[in-house]
Amino acid sequence: MIIKKNVMIPMRDGVHIAADIYLPEGTEKVPALLALSPYGKELQAEVLTLPPQARPSPLWNGAIEAGDIHAVVEHGYAHIIADVRGTGGSEGEMVGNYNSGGHGDGKDIYDIVEWMAEQDWCDGNIGMIGISYFASVQILGAAERPPHLKAIFVNGGHFDLYELCYHGGIMWLMPRASREGRGGDSGNAFNNVASKSSRVYSAEKMKEITEERLKDPDIAHWSDFVHLLHYQDRHELWMDYLLNPLDGPFWKEKSAIEVAHQVDIPVYFQAKWGRGWNVEGTIECFKRVQGVKKLDIQQLPPMLERPFHENHDEMFRWYDYWLKGIDNGIMDEPTVQFSVEGSFEFRKENEWPLRNIEHKDFYLRPRHKVSTKPEPLSSEYAHPDGFYQAPLTVTTKSESLKWKSDAFREATEFTGTGALHIFAEIDTEDTNFIAKLFDVAPDGKRNLMTTGYLKASHRQLDEAKSKRGEPWQPHTEAVPVPPGEILEYAIRLYPFSYLIKSGHQIELELSCNESIDEAEAKLLPPDSYHLPSGRATTHKIYRDKDHPSRLILPVVLND
């Protein structure tokens, strides 16, 4: 291949973006695939020398995400890997995640694409490549509508900036990896970066917000975050998440999900059934884009090999059709395909959600049972279940409650979004509710089906958006819980597809915190757990005639 290093591409405001260009040998003009991130183009060049590493290899590096350079070039495409402004070899300043507080990655993508189209090696047909950050910015770039960006292939992107770090209002620590360089990630290759918070808020407001966050028991019991809040110039992009625990204009401005409706070129979305990873945002983004689109949701494990090369064959089919004009049949296939876990089969459909779904109730009952029939007795006789969770400063144990169904008499497929409605009483102003739904085989082995998260103070529903089996919280305010009151909490269960075989059971596990070394966590890099509650809280879960705590699950009806 022909390699051109450190090419400086001019942007509309005079800043130059650094890029490495990999070309097939020869003089023929070729279509091109652009990759853009803050992780450093030199790191992406590791694919030329480092054999693919799967977790838990110590050489697995989550930030190597621009694609297999050899494969791209051998397939007849130019591969351009660029550094986001303020990172690597690029000029300018990066402000906030995805430059949402600064110039905006989408504008730079527009300028890079149009520059590429003018080069003597490019035939003017351009797409984009890469996962995670590289995927998220594809939506931002496509929303700017550069004329020569003909199609994109979006794998494992994060499109809702709030959801990237807060699940049901509970902070998820996974984004620390790329922002700080933890847990198998190299982190960002910063040379000039600032938090969006430092530009949006005055010095007085920053001080006020910081003091408020330090008073939060969850933060106060996590010494690492206390440290970061006192030294805010150490990890600027992670600081935005620490300082902004509510959704609203701060997160929505320049968020990919908010501009997805402006995308009118062909988009192929891929994601994994991530149990809260990024499948929710992928489905929502898929619904919003306006052009030709496809959706492919695959089975676990959620972390691809690094260097990233999986799914390249499908990507090349997509780009061969849209960038090379090769009719390979990809557009004759159904719009949506997804893995039905527990069955080792893929379902092919033309829509999401499926039409033949019925949301059915599965009630929590005494003796830790799950039943399709509600409890007939009041709480005077069907006393509540409960558990006490001390902060992890004084214990290492995460307490939980479990309810299990009888064995299913016939195979049952669940596909879609679900909900857990619980009636709970706590003795503090706030807590976490973490729900995990398992498939339990006759030998007792458990497989995680889906998860749901809700911070009790975020319980307010978006009534206009919510419907049966699909509750939505706006997460725009935190309302303390009146201690001692029984309140209903509607917890959204992330979209999933799972076949419960005959003889298997479903089991719901409810906790306030989660184990950091459980089997599911080991599929992800370290720190991929949620910030534990810092309150010592007693939880009482009522599931009686007057308090019908229940799962609402999407059952696929037989055709």
N, C-alpha and C positions, 0 to 999 in steps of 0.2 A: 504494500500500500504506500501511498504518498502521504507524508505527515508534515503539516505546517503548524509550528508551535508559536504560541503567544502572538496571535494575530489580534490587533487592536481595532475593534469595530466601533465607529462613531455613532453616538446616540443624538437625538434631536436637541438635547440641552448641552452638547459639547463634551459630555463624559464619554470615555472609551471603555468598552467591555472587552475583556481578554478572552480569547477562545483558542482551542486547539482544533485543527481540522484534519480529518482522516478521509482520504480519497482512494477510490479504486485506481489502479494504474491505467494509463492511457489518456487520451485527449477527449474522449467522448463526454458530453454533458450528462449528468445523472441527477435523479431526484435526491433530496437531502432530508436528514432527520436531525432536529435540533434538540439538545439537552441543556438545561440551565438549572443551576443550584448554587447554594453558598458553601458546599462541602469541599470545593476545590477540584479543578480539572486534573491536577496531577494525581490526586487520589483515584479518580476514575480511570486513569491510564494503568492502574494496577491490573486491570483485566488482561493486559497484554502479557503479563508475566506470572500472575497469581492464579493457580488452579481454583476452580469454584469451591467455596467452603460453605458447608451447611452447619446450622447450629446443632450441637454446642461446640463446634470447633473454636479454639481460642483465636484463630485467625479470621473468624467471621467478623466482618465490619459492616454494620448496617448502613453506612453512608456511601458505599460503592453501589450506585443505583442508576447510572447513566446507560447501562446496556452493554452487550458484548460487542466491542469494537470490531473484532475479527469477523464476527457473523454479519454485522451490518455492512461492512465494506465488501465482503465476499458475495453478498446478495445484491450488490450493485447500487448501493446507496452511499452518499457522503454522510459522515457522522461528525457533527459539530458539537463540541462540548464547551460551554461557556461558563464563566464565573459571574454570579450575581454582583451587581455593583456594590462596592464596599467590601468585597471578599476576594480572596485569591489574588490574581493579577489585575483585577479590574479597578478602575478609578471610581470616584463618587462615594456615596454614603448609603449604607443600608439602614433603614429606620423601621423597626418593628418586623414581626413575622411576615414573610412574603412581601416585605417592603411596603406594608399597608399604611405605614405612617409617613412614607416618603414618596419617591417618584413613582413607585408601583412597578412590579415585575412585568405586568402585562404590556405596558408602554415599551419597555426595553425589548420584549419579545417581538412586538410589531416591528421595531427598527431593525433588529437582527434579521428577522425573516426577510424583510424587503432588501436589506443589504445582501443577504445570501442569494436572492433571486437575480441580482445583477452580476454575480461572479461568473467567470468564464467556465467554471466547472459545474455549474448548477443549471438544470433545465427549467427551473422556475416552479417545479412541483415540490412542495415542502410539507413535511409532517413533523411530529415531535416524538420523543422517546424518553423513557425513564419512569421509575416508580416513586411513590411517596412524594417528596417535595417536587421532584421532576414532573410528577403527574399533576399535582395541584396547580402548578403554574401554567399548565397547558390550557386549563379553563380560563385563567386570567388572560392569557395571550389570545386565545380564540375569541374572547369577548370583545377584544379591540378590533377584530376583523381585518387583519392584514390580508391584502388581496392574494398573496401567493401561499398562504397557509391553507392547504386543500383538505386536510383531514388530521385527526389526532387519535392517539391510542393511549388511553388513560388507565394506568394500572396502580391500584392501591393508594389513590390520592386522598388527601384530607381537604375537604371543601368548606366545611363550617368551622371557622377558627375557634369558636367557643367550644364546640363539641370535641375538637382535637385534644383539649386538656380537661374538660369538665364533663363528666357523665352524670346526668341527673343532678348536676350541681356539686358533685363530689370530685375533687381534684384527682386527675389521673397523672401519675408520675412518669409515664413513658416518654412524653415529649422532652423531658430533661436530657435524654440520651443524645439527641442530635444538637440540642442547644448548648449543652455543657461538655459533651464528649464523655459519656458514661456508658457503662453496660454494653460494650462492644461497638460503640460508635466513635468515630474520630471527632465528631463535632464540626462546628462551622469554621471555615478558614477566614476568619475576620481580619480586615485591615482597617476598617473604618465603619463602626456600627454604633447605633444608639437605640435605646428602647423607644417605642412609640409613646409610652407613658410620659417620658421626659419631655416630649414635644407637645403633647396634648394638654398636660396639666401644668399649672404654675408651681413654683417651688413650694409655696405655702400649701397648695393642694396635695402635692406629692408627700409632704410631711404628714398631713392629716390622714391620707390614705394609708401610709406606712404604719402610723401609730394604731390605726384601726385594725389593720391586718395582724399586728403583733399582739393585739388583745384577743384575737380569735384563739380559743383553746386548741384547735387542731394545729394551728401554726405554732403556738407557744410551746406545745409538747414535741415539736419536731425541730431539734436544734439546728439542723442544716439550714432550714428556711429562716430561722431567726438570724443566723449569720448572714445569709444573702440579703435580707432586708436591711441590715445595717451597713452592708457594703455593696451598693447597688450597681456599681460600675464593673462588676466581675462577670455577670452573665445577663447581658441586657435583654435578650429576647425571652429568656425564661422569666425575667423580672416582670414582663408584661402580664404573664399568667398569674404570678404571685399577687400582683397588685389589683387585678381585675377579675374577681370571682363571680361577677354577674354578667349576663348577656346584655346586649344593647348596642348602641351606636359605635362604641369603641371597637367591638369585634365585628360588627356587620359591615362597617365601611371597608370597601375593597376586599371583602371576603369572596372567595370564588362562588359560593352558593348564591350570593346576592347578585352576581352578574351572569350566572349560567344561562338565563333566559335570552341573553344577547348572542349566544353561540348558535350559529346556523350552518356550520359545516359538519360533515359526518364525524361522529364520535363513537368510539368503541370503549366501553367501560369494563374493567375487570376488578374484582375484589375477592377476598376470602370471607367465608363465614367466620367472622372474627370475634364473636361473643362480645361486641362492644368495641372492636378495633376500629374499623372505618366503613363498615357495610351500610350503616344508616345514611351517612352523608353521601355515599356513592349512589344509593337508590334515589335519594332526593334530588341529587344533581342530574341523574339520568332522566328523571321526570321533567326537569325544567329546561334542558337544552332543546332547541327548536328544530335542529336538522335531522338527517338520517342518523339513527343511533342503534347501538346494540349493548346488551348487558350480559355479562358472564360472571357468575359467582361460584367460586371453587371451594373445595373442601379444605380442612386444616391439613398440615400445620400452617399458621398464618405468615411465617417468615420465610421468604424465598432465599435461595442460595445467594451468596455474594462471592465473586462478581455476579451480578444479575444476568441471567440468560434464559430462564424459564419463560415460557409463553412467547418466545420470539417467533416460532413457526406461525402462530396465529396472527401475530403482529405483521409479519411479512405478507401473509395472505391479504390482510386489510389494506396495507399500503401498496401491494402489487396491483390491487383493484383500483384504488383511488389515485395513486401517484403514477403508476405505470400503464394503467388502462388494460390490465390483464383480467379477462372475465374468468375467474376461477371458481365461481359458484357461491362465494361467500354471502352475496346478497340474496341468494335464493333460500338461505337457511333461516330458521325462526329468529325473531328479534331477541328473545331472552332464553338463556340456558343457565341452569344451576344444578349443583350437586345436591342430591337428596341424601344427607348423611344417614348412616345406619343401613343404607341399602347398596352403596357402591354403584349407584346409577345416577345419570344425568337426566333431568327433565328439560324438554325443549318446549317453549311457549312463545306466544307473540305479545304477551303483556305481563306487567307486574303492577299491582297484586293479581293473583289468580282470581277468576270469577267464581269457580266452584269451591268457595271457602265458606264454612260456617264457624263463627266464633262460639265455642261451647264453654260452659262453666264447669270447673272442677273445684269443688269446695274443700276448704281445710276443715277437718273434723277433729274431735277429741281422739286421744290415743295416737296422735301424730299420723292420722290417716288423710288421704285425699279421696274424695268421692264425687260422683256426678250428682249426688243427692244432697240438698242442704241440711244443715243441722236443725232438728225440730225443737230443741230445748233452749231456754234462755241462759244467760251467763250465770245465773244463780246455780244452775246445775252443770252446765257445760263451761266450767271455769276456764279462764284464759291460760294459754301457754306463756312462758316467759324465760328471759335470760338476763343476766347482769354482765355488762362488759366494762371492765376497768381499763383505763388508758394503758397503752403499751409501755409507758414509763415504769409501770409496776407489775406488768405481766407480759408473758410472751404468747399467751393463749388467746385465740380468737374464738369466742363463744358463738354458738349458732343453734337454731331450731330446725328440725327436719320433719316433713310430712311426706308420706309415701302412699301411692295408689295400690290397689290390688293388681294382680297380673292382668294385662290386656288379653282378652279372649281372641281378638283378631288383630291383624296388623293395621296400624293407624298412622297416616301421614299427617304431620303438622307442617304447614308451609305459610309463612307470613309473619306479621307482627302480633305479639301477644301482650297481655297485661297481667299484673298481680295487684289486686285490690286487698289491702289489709286494713283492719281496724286496730289501731295501736294506741297504747297509753305509755308515755315516758315521763320520767321525773326530772328531766332537764329541758332546757329551751331548744335543744337541737340534738340530732344524731344522724347517723347514716343508716339507710336501709339498702342492703346488698342482697339481691336475689339471684340464685343460680338454680337452673332447672336441669336435672340429670335424667338420662336413660339408664336404668338399672337392669342388667342382664340376670338371668337365673342364677349364675354363679356369684352374683354380688358385685361384679365389675361395673363401675360407673363411667359414663361418658357425658361430658358437658354438652347440653343442647343449646342453651342460650342464657343470657344474663340480663339483669335489670338493675338500675341504680337510682336512688333518690335521696337527696339531702332533705331531711324533714322540714326545714325552713323554706324549701323550694316547692312545697306541695301544691301551690296554686295552679289551677288548670287553665289552659287556653281553651275556653269553652267553644269558641268558634271552630277551632282546628281539631279538637278531640272528638272521637267517636268510639263506639263500643269496641273494646279490644285494642284501641290505639289512643291512649292518653298522651297529651302533650303538655309540658310545662313551659312557660316562657322564660323562666330563670332570670327575670329582670328585677326581682327583689327577694330579700330574705326576711321572712316573717317569723319571729320566734314562736315556738310551740308553747301553749299554755300548759305547764306541767300538771299532770294528773287528769287531763281531759282525754277522752277517747275520740280520736279523729280518724277519718278515712284517708288513706294514702293510695293513690293510683300510680303504680310503678310500670313504666313502659318496658316491655321485654324486647330486646333487639331482634330484628328480622332473622328468621332461621328457617331451615327446612330439614326435617328429621323424620325417619320412619321408625316408629316403635313396633317391634316385631311381636307376634303372639308369644305370650309368656313373659314378656318384659314389663317393667313397671316404670312410672315416672316418679321422681322424688324432687321436692322443692327444699332448698336449703336457704334459710334467711339468717343474715348476720349483720353486725354493725361494722366490723372490720373484716379483712380477708387474710388468709395465711399467705405469707410471702414465699413459701417454698412448696406450695401445692403443685400437683402435676400439671394443671393448666397453666400456671405461671411460668413453668419451666420451658414452655413452648416459645416464650417471648424473652427478650433481653432482660437482664436484671433491672430492677426499679419499675417493672411493669405492673405495679399494683396501685391501689388508690390510697390517698392520704388517710390514715386512720383517724377516728374520732378521738379528740382529746378530752372528752367528758366521761365521767364515771356515770353510766346510765343504766337504769333498770328498764327493760322493755317488756310490756305485756301485750300479747297478741290475742285479740278476741276473735273467736270464730264460732258464733252461736246464732240462734234464730234472729236476733236483732242486729247482729254484726256479721253479715255473710262474707267473711274473708274468702277470697276465691281467686283461682287462676282463670283467665279467659284466653283460650288457646285456639289458633286457627286450624281447624280440621279440614282436610281435603275430602270432599265428598266423592263417592264413587260415580264415575260417569254412567 
